[in-house]
Amino acid sequence: MKLLSQSSASWMKNLMKMTALSVSMFAATAAGAADMKLRLSAPSSESDQRAVALTTVFGPGVASFAEFEPHWNASLFKQGTELEAIARGNLDMAMASAQELAEFIPEFSIFSAGYMHRDADHQVAVFNADFMDPLKEQVEDTLGVKLLTVIYLGRRQLNLRTDQEVKTPADLAGVKLRMPGSDSWQFLGKALGANPTPMAFTEVYTGLQTGAVDGQDNPLPTDKDAKFYEVTKQIVLTSHLVDLNYLAISKKVWDKLTPEQQAQLQKAADDAAAFGRKNQLALEGELVDFFVEKGLKVYEPDLNAFRTHVQNAYLESDFSDTWPEGMVEKINKL
């Protein structure tokens, strides 16, 4: 048997060291992936289309370097406190509304205004437009949060436990309409003609059941998922807000990722948003018949009356004073 030459033996020894080093690096990488958790807190239920999209698309999309750990039904942080939790370093991800962002950055109130976005595609075009970059940077600088993508929540409709038919904003006078507690949400309720009442989402079913509130506003899939049809009598198709959530991640967490991981996470976020948007639109198209079968009246009011009333309310308010100059025109041109 021919013995290896000294140079061959040295080469083999180096190869073995390199192999051991590669295995060690791979193990360290695998351990790092296992150790990294992306904790998300959200008020929606796990059967909500946003939750389904994030669980079935986003989670697997980042599984090679992180474990996605969602907490639904506001079980980890109370609704409206998620952004502050991220800023404190106690949370990694959240689904933030424009209304919540407006509490810290007033310019975002433009996206909480009634009848601003036209539809789901327009919503995506606005988020990806160049004129959004300064606002996204402001979120990062102010809150330490990066906005990854926009999630279509749906067209918000009025859902009431009362019998009176609603045709114009005047018909909502005195109606206690549940709205989230932020100023921008409360203003929208008032602009619709109602008496806005702050209440956490997790309390709405009981609030409708007991009469603590007379109604609530949400997209039709949310109404079904939360079983609000069990404690209400009518749905008024005002479509007053093409509602959204921004999928948000801690900037500190984002900055720890490699460029390759960042690209992978961004793709997973966009894919999840597209998946959820497709499913949400399909559900909206099917649910009118579902609610009619459940005994609810479903009808369209005088949309021109609502649109005019709501837009005038915003233009005459302090909210429009904070909107970036020319932003409305840029949004309308898309």
Secondary structure, 3 states (H helix, E strand, C coil): CCCCCHHHHHHHHHHHHHHHHHHHHHHHHHHHHHHCEEEEECCCCCCCHHHHHHHHHHHHHCCCCCEEEEECCCCCCCCCCHHHHHHHCCCCEEEECHHHHHHHCHHHHHHHCCCCCCCHHHHHHHHHCHHHHHHHHHHHHHHCEEEEEEEEEEEEEEEECCCCCCCCHHHHCCCEEEECCCHHHHHHHHHCCCEEEECCHHHHHHHHHHCCCCEEEEEHHHHHHCCHHHCCCEEEEEEEEEEEEEEEEEHHHHHHCCHHHHHHHHHHHHHHHHHHHHHHHHHHHHHHHHHHHCCCEEECCCHHHHHHHHHHHHHCCCHHHHCCCCHHHHHHHC
